[in-house]
Amino acid sequence: MEIVIPLIIGLSLIWLIGRGVPWNAKLMTILVTLAIIVLIVLIERGGYWPESWRRS
């Protein structure tokens, strides 16, 4: 649940911002956003995230 809510919010923001944009540009934006989210989660879970940035 910790990741689902921000993901839904981010995707809805992309949808709102890109209402006049062609569907392939929207698709690329969504794919890049999801890739960044997955990369950040993998870095954090792998222990490479700086200790000072972690939540308690």
C-alpha positions in Angstrom: 0.0 0.0 0.0 3.0 2.2 0.6 3.8 2.4 -3.1 0.3 1.9 -4.6 -1.2 5.2 -3.5 1.7 7.4 -4.8 1.7 5.4 -8.0 -2.0 6.1 -8.5 -1.6 9.7 -7.7 1.4 10.0 -10.1 -0.5 8.3 -13.0 -3.5 10.5 -12.5 -1.3 13.6 -12.6 0.2 12.3 -15.8 -3.3 11.8 -17.2 -4.4 15.3 -16.2 -1.4 17.0 -17.6 -1.3 15.1 -20.9 -5.0 15.4 -21.9 -4.1 17.1 -25.2 -1.0 14.9 -25.9 -1.0 12.0 -28.4 -1.5 8.6 -26.9 2.0 7.4 -27.7 3.6 10.4 -25.8 1.4 9.5 -22.8 2.4 5.9 -23.0 6.1 6.9 -23.1 5.6 9.2 -20.1 3.9 6.5 -18.1 6.7 3.9 -19.0 9.5 6.3 -18.0 7.7 7.2 -14.8 7.2 3.6 -13.8 10.8 2.8 -14.7 12.1 5.5 -12.5 9.8 4.3 -9.6 11.0 0.7 -10.0 14.7 1.9 -10.2 14.3 3.9 -7.0 12.7 1.0 -5.2 15.3 -1.5 -6.3 18.1 0.9 -5.2 16.5 1.4 -1.8 15.8 -2.4 -1.3 19.4 -3.3 -2.4 20.9 -1.1 0.3 22.5 1.4 -2.1 20.3 4.3 -0.9 22.2 6.8 1.3 21.5 6.2 5.0 20.7 9.9 5.6 17.8 9.7 3.0 16.1 6.7 4.6 13.0 7.1 6.6 13.0 5.8 10.2 
